[in-house]
Amino acid sequence: MKYNDIKIGDKEKLNHIITIEDIEKFVELTGDDNKLHVDEKYASKTNFKKPVVHGMLGASFISTIIGTKLPGDGALWFSQSLEFLLPVRVGDTLTIYAEVIKKNDKEKIVELKTNIYNQNKQIVTSGFAKVKVIEPEVLVSEKTENIEIKDKVALIIGGTGGIGRATCIQLAKDGFNIIIHYNKNKALANEIKAEVEKLNKKATTIKADILNDLEIKEMVTKGLRTFEQINVVVNCAATTIANIKIQDLLWLDFLKQLELNIKSTFSIVKEVLPVMLKNGYGKIINIGSYSVDKPNTEWTSYITAKSALVGLTKSLAVELAPKGVRVNLVTPSLVNTELTADIPEKMKLLTAVQTPLRRLALTSDVAGVISFLASEKSDFITGENIRVNGGQIMI
């Protein structure tokens, strides 16, 4: 943030769960192996009864929130008062808050109230920070020159899935730097990152639960800190589809699908939209399901959510088109991925036979269409649903 963009009352927060690994790393780095922090037997004989986390370990996250969020890059943290009010234990969830309470325009210094809470909403650490905002020097020619953006950036949600992986590689071939989102499979995310880098493009991996708004915000913030922009978002997130008869279907089953397909998409768009609007350009690509056009039995909750995604895509397309942001949908038929590995082989063969092109869709087929929608070649297309089904459904 630039100093002039910071306002009194601005707030940020971050969360961190304290682990035993945190303690071990802190001891290794600082050499502070005080038995009150690392020896359960010793701590049990004190009033604390259990080991207490180093106070400065928790307080170190104040540095994180100042250095990455408020003010962020260029923050020179030069003063901090601390009061340790309650002990912190391994397993505690800390929420670190920073709030701007004062500004010194002459020196470009901001004063922050910095409080740390535990999962019980108790303040464990309280204090005040002073931060000088250091901004890069900009030459006059740089201020006036219209510099063309050469490096495009694509955020792939569900980047470790079958379609997600193929999309990461294809867009890297198209010249995009790639933000690879994953939730659990870190090893595969790193493998895809290495593949992208072999194509001479930059990549970063970011873990996030897209059902958690805070983690979505963190994901987008980290992506922008790495690449400074996001031009394309492809939502490839998917989950296994449970076959549930209508008499056994619960409203909770609908909510699960709506949260994954609608709520998460809405939250991701909300977070990336400011940078796209600032650039006056952006592409949002969602993944639909051919079952909306050709419904399967016992998929009611899934089909309902994917149908809603069609409506969300069109609504966003109409609203955002005048601002330079295109929103489209890619709808594949049955794709041969790990997600469909449990579908009976007989059903796959039958699907292939009923397809005019006589095969199932490949992840590369889907990625190819995404590649087109992500490119300037599709700049006059928005609100469309491009079906990738080998002629199985023609509309």
PENORUR-V359595 format. One record per backbone hydrogen bond with DSSP energy under -0.5 kcal/mol. NH is the residue of the N-H (numbers start at 1). CO is the residue of the C=O. Records with the same first field share a line. If there is no record, write none. Layout:
NH=CO + CO
This chain:
5=2
6=2 + 3
9=100
10=7
12=98
14=96
16=94
18=16 + 92
23=19
24=20
25=21
26=22
27=23
28=24
29=25
30=26
31=27
33=31
37=34
38=34
39=35
40=38
43=39
44=40
45=41 + 42
46=43
49=43 + 46
50=48
52=36
53=88
57=54
58=54
59=55
60=56
61=58
62=59
63=59 + 60
64=60
65=61
66=62
67=63
68=64
69=65
70=65
72=66
75=72
76=132
77=75
78=76 + 130
79=130
81=128
83=126
85=83 + 124
86=124
91=18
92=89
94=16 + 92
95=117
96=14 + 94
97=95 + 115
98=12
99=113
100=10
101=111
102=111
104=109
105=103
108=104
109=104
110=131
111=102
112=129
113=99
114=112 + 127
115=97 + 113
116=125
117=95
118=122
121=118
124=116 + 122
125=116
126=83
127=114
128=81
129=112
130=79
131=110
132=76
133=108
134=74 + 132
135=133
143=139
144=140
145=141
147=145
148=146
150=148
152=150 + 175
154=177
155=232
156=154 + 179
157=155 + 234
159=156 + 181
160=181
161=158
165=161
166=162
167=163
168=164
169=165
170=166
171=167
172=168
173=169
174=170
175=172
176=171
177=152
178=202
179=154
180=178 + 204
181=156 + 179
182=206
186=184
189=185
190=186
191=187
192=188
193=189
194=190
195=191
196=192
197=193
198=194
199=195 + 196
200=197
201=196
204=178
206=180
208=182
210=208
212=209
213=211
216=212
217=213
218=214
219=215
220=216
221=217
222=218
223=219
224=220
225=221
226=222
227=223
228=224
231=153
232=153
233=283
234=155
235=233 + 285
236=157 + 234
242=240
244=242 + 298
248=245
249=245 + 246
253=250
254=250
255=251
256=252
257=253
258=254
259=255
260=256
261=257
262=258
263=258
264=259
266=262
267=263
268=264
269=265
270=266
271=267
272=268
273=269
274=270
276=272
277=273
278=274
279=275
280=276
281=276
282=324
283=231
284=326
285=233
286=284 + 328
287=235
288=286 + 330
290=332
292=289
293=290
294=290
299=296
303=299
304=300
305=301
306=302
307=303
308=304
309=305
310=306
311=307
312=308
313=309
314=310
315=311
316=312
317=313
318=314
319=315
320=316
321=317
322=318
323=320
324=321
325=320
326=282 + 324
328=284
329=384
330=286
331=386
332=330
333=388
336=361
337=335
340=337
341=338
343=340
347=344
348=344
349=345
350=346
351=347
352=348
353=349
354=350
355=351 + 352
357=390
358=355
361=334
365=362
366=362
367=363
368=364
369=365
370=366
371=367
372=368
373=369
374=370
375=371 + 372
378=375
379=376
381=378
383=327
386=329 + 384
387=385
388=331
389=387
392=389
395=393
